[in-house]
Amino acid sequence: MSRRTKHADAVVTGAGSGIGRAFATEIARRGGRVVCADLDETRAKETVTRIEAAGGEAIAVGCDVSELGQVEALQGTAVDWLGRSPSLVVNNAGIGAGGKVVGEAPLADWQRTLGVNLWGVIHGCHVFAPALRELGHGGIVNVASAAGFTAAPRMAAYNVSKAGVVSLSETLAAELAGTGIAVTVLCPTFVKTNIFDGELIDAGAAGLARKIARVAGFSADRVARTTLDAHDKGRLYVVPQLDAQLLWRTKRLLPVPYTRAAGLMGRFVPEEETR
């Protein structure tokens, strides 16, 4: 088993909270140096403070991953601080979106969701993959979601963005096969983070999601550890929760009945929960 996550020189986007912060702190715990990037640089600095308090090394960088120029600048900052190209890139930055059906969800919400969740990962892979090829070893972890294959109603923009991340990861893994560079895509269901507080999620849908996460969600720390361990083993897919695994298998084996059932279940959600 490779130990590419041990003593890694890493870049983590969306490192100011949630899964991103958990990835950054776990990589540091494994002896790595971490560039913590986030749209909110103050939150990124809070993550750095935690890492340094535990004896690790990290810096904070403000970065809007939906802007290619900012991701390119992030790479430059990482190389300057690390003294070389990073060996591990975690494209985690993302926002939540949901609550409206296709045709009612504003196109501006689609554009913002795809800009961060999909284009942010595209930018990360576009900028960092060539340097990893040159390095000849290392890895990329892309954070998608079970939403990328479950296709639940009233979450179209989010679903599409995460399905794109899964497809991009599969393609990149094929392109990098045999190069010594691993690609892993994380597809969790509910994780106890602040993603449900996003401005693109209707209040009712966000409230329902929070309730489910409190009862059945995994901690961000657990998800990060599981994913990094799987990455060390060269696994492409990480589907950490049992519900996600069951949904994935059901969708693959019974796609038409699954879609009909998902639609019916969506119609039985109380209206006040989806407004």
C-alpha positions in Angstrom: 0.0 0.0 0.0 1.3 3.4 -1.0 1.5 6.1 1.7 1.1 9.1 -0.6 -0.9 11.0 2.1 1.9 10.7 4.7 4.3 13.7 4.8 2.4 15.1 1.7 2.9 18.6 0.5 -0.8 19.3 0.0 -3.3 21.9 -1.3 -6.8 21.7 0.1 -9.6 24.0 -1.2 -12.6 24.9 0.9 -10.3 24.3 3.9 -11.9 26.9 6.1 -14.6 24.6 7.5 -16.3 21.2 7.2 -14.8 18.4 5.2 -12.1 20.7 3.9 -10.9 21.6 7.3 -11.0 17.9 8.3 -8.8 17.0 5.3 -6.3 19.8 6.1 -6.0 18.8 9.7 -5.7 15.1 9.0 -3.1 15.6 6.3 -1.1 17.7 8.8 -1.5 15.0 11.5 0.1 12.6 9.0 3.1 14.9 8.9 2.2 16.9 5.8 2.5 20.6 5.0 -0.8 22.1 4.0 -1.9 25.1 1.9 -5.4 25.9 3.2 -7.4 27.7 0.5 -10.8 29.1 1.1 -13.0 31.9 -0.3 -13.1 33.1 3.3 -9.5 33.6 4.2 -10.3 34.3 7.8 -11.8 30.8 8.1 -8.7 29.4 6.4 -6.5 31.1 8.9 -8.6 29.5 11.7 -7.8 26.1 10.2 -4.1 27.1 10.1 -4.2 28.1 13.7 -5.6 24.7 14.7 -2.9 22.9 12.6 -0.1 25.0 14.1 -1.4 24.5 17.6 -1.0 20.7 17.0 2.6 21.2 15.8 1.9 21.2 12.1 2.8 23.5 9.2 0.2 25.3 7.1 -0.6 28.6 5.4 -3.9 30.3 4.5 -4.7 31.5 1.0 -7.9 33.3 -0.1 -9.2 31.7 -3.3 -12.4 31.6 -5.3 -12.1 28.3 -7.2 -14.7 29.4 -9.7 -12.1 31.8 -11.1 -9.2 30.2 -13.0 -6.8 33.0 -12.4 -7.2 32.6 -8.6 -6.5 28.9 -8.8 -3.4 29.6 -10.9 -2.3 32.1 -8.3 -3.0 29.5 -5.6 -0.6 27.1 -7.4 2.1 29.7 -7.5 1.7 30.5 -3.8 1.8 26.8 -3.0 5.0 26.3 -5.0 6.7 29.3 -3.4 5.8 28.2 0.1 6.5 24.5 -0.3 9.6 25.0 -2.4 8.2 22.5 -5.0 4.9 21.4 -6.5 2.4 19.9 -4.2 2.1 16.1 -4.2 -1.5 16.0 -3.0 -4.4 18.2 -4.2 -7.8 18.0 -2.5 -10.5 19.7 -4.6 -13.1 20.1 -1.9 -14.6 23.6 -2.2 -18.3 23.5 -2.7 -21.7 25.0 -1.9 -25.1 23.5 -1.3 -28.1 24.2 -3.5 -31.6 22.8 -3.6 -35.3 23.1 -2.9 -36.8 24.0 -6.3 -37.7 21.9 -9.3 -36.1 22.4 -12.8 -37.7 25.4 -14.4 -38.2 27.2 -11.1 -34.7 27.3 -9.8 -33.1 30.5 -11.0 -30.4 30.2 -13.7 -28.2 32.3 -11.5 -28.3 29.5 -8.9 -27.3 27.0 -11.6 -24.4 29.2 -12.7 -23.1 29.8 -9.2 -23.5 26.1 -8.2 -21.7 24.8 -11.3 -19.1 27.6 -11.1 -18.0 26.4 -7.6 -18.8 22.7 -7.5 -17.9 21.7 -11.0 -15.7 24.4 -12.5 -13.8 24.7 -9.3 -12.8 21.1 -9.5 -12.1 21.4 -13.3 -9.9 24.4 -12.5 -8.1 22.5 -9.8 -7.4 19.5 -12.0 -6.5 21.6 -15.0 -3.9 23.6 -13.0 -2.4 20.9 -10.8 -2.6 17.7 -12.9 0.3 18.8 -15.3 2.5 19.5 -12.3 1.7 16.2 -10.8 2.5 14.4 -14.1 5.9 16.2 -14.1 6.4 15.2 -10.4 5.7 11.6 -11.3 3.9 10.7 -8.1 1.2 11.9 -5.8 -2.6 12.2 -6.0 -5.8 14.1 -6.5 -8.8 13.8 -4.3 -12.0 15.3 -5.7 -15.0 15.8 -3.4 -18.3 14.9 -5.1 -21.4 13.6 -3.4 -23.8 10.7 -3.5 -26.1 13.3 -5.1 -24.0 12.8 -8.2 -25.6 9.4 -8.7 -28.8 9.5 -6.6 -30.3 12.3 -8.6 -32.9 13.3 -5.9 -35.7 15.7 -7.0 -35.4 19.4 -6.3 -31.6 19.3 -6.3 -30.8 19.4 -10.1 -28.0 22.0 -10.1 -26.2 20.3 -7.2 -26.8 16.8 -8.6 -25.4 17.9 -12.0 -22.4 19.6 -10.5 -21.5 16.5 -8.5 -22.2 14.0 -11.3 -19.7 16.1 -13.4 -17.1 15.7 -10.7 -17.5 12.0 -10.7 -17.2 11.8 -14.4 -14.2 14.1 -14.4 -12.5 12.0 -11.8 -13.1 8.8 -13.7 -11.7 10.3 -16.8 -8.6 11.7 -15.1 -8.0 8.4 -13.4 -8.0 6.7 -16.8 -5.6 9.3 -18.2 -3.2 9.0 -15.2 -3.3 5.2 -15.1 0.2 3.8 -14.7 1.8 7.2 -14.0 2.1 6.8 -10.2 -0.6 9.4 -9.6 -3.8 8.3 -8.0 -7.2 9.8 -8.3 -10.0 9.4 -5.7 -13.5 10.7 -5.8 -15.5 11.0 -2.5 -19.2 10.5 -2.7 -20.8 10.8 0.8 -24.4 11.3 1.7 -25.0 13.4 4.9 -22.0 14.8 6.7 -22.1 17.1 9.8 -20.9 20.3 8.2 -22.2 23.8 7.5 -22.9 23.2 3.8 -26.7 23.3 4.6 -26.3 27.0 5.6 -25.6 28.0 2.0 -27.7 30.8 0.5 -28.7 28.7 -2.5 -30.6 26.2 -0.3 -34.3 26.9 0.5 -34.8 27.2 4.3 -37.2 24.2 4.4 -34.9 21.9 2.4 -31.9 23.0 4.5 -33.8 22.3 7.7 -34.7 18.8 6.6 -31.1 18.1 5.6 -29.8 19.3 8.9 -32.2 17.0 10.8 -31.1 14.0 8.8 -27.4 14.9 9.2 -27.7 15.2 13.0 -29.3 11.7 13.2 -27.4 9.7 10.5 -24.6 11.9 9.3 -20.9 11.0 9.6 -18.4 13.5 11.1 -16.2 15.4 8.7 -13.1 14.0 10.5 -14.3 10.4 9.9 -15.0 11.0 6.2 -11.6 12.7 5.7 -9.7 9.8 7.4 -11.6 7.2 5.5 -11.0 9.0 2.2 -7.3 9.5 2.7 -6.8 5.8 3.8 -8.6 4.7 0.6 -6.5 7.1 -1.5 -3.4 5.4 -0.1 -4.8 2.1 -1.3 -5.4 3.5 -4.8 -9.1 3.4 -4.6 -11.0 5.5 -7.2 -14.4 5.6 -5.4 -15.0 6.3 -1.8 -18.7 5.9 -0.8 -18.3 5.9 3.0 -21.8 5.5 4.3 -24.1 2.4 4.1 -27.0 4.4 2.8 -24.9 5.8 -0.1 -23.6 2.3 -0.9 -27.2 0.9 -1.0 -28.4 3.7 -3.2 -25.5 3.3 -5.6 -26.0 -0.4 -6.0 -29.8 0.0 -6.4 -29.4 2.7 -9.0 -27.0 0.6 -11.0 -29.0 -2.6 -10.8 -32.5 -1.2 -11.1 -32.2 2.3 -12.7 -35.8 2.7 -13.9 -37.6 1.5 -10.7 -35.1 3.6 -8.7 -35.9 6.8 -10.6 -39.6 6.2 -10.3 -39.3 5.6 -6.5 -37.2 8.7 -6.1 -39.8 10.8 -7.9 -42.6 9.4 -5.8 -40.7 10.0 -2.5 -40.0 13.5 -3.6 -43.7 14.2 -4.0 -44.5 13.0 -0.5 -42.1 15.4 1.1 -44.3 18.0 3.0 -44.5 21.2 1.0 -43.2 23.3 3.9 -40.0 21.2 3.9 -39.2 22.1 0.2 -40.2 25.7 -0.2 
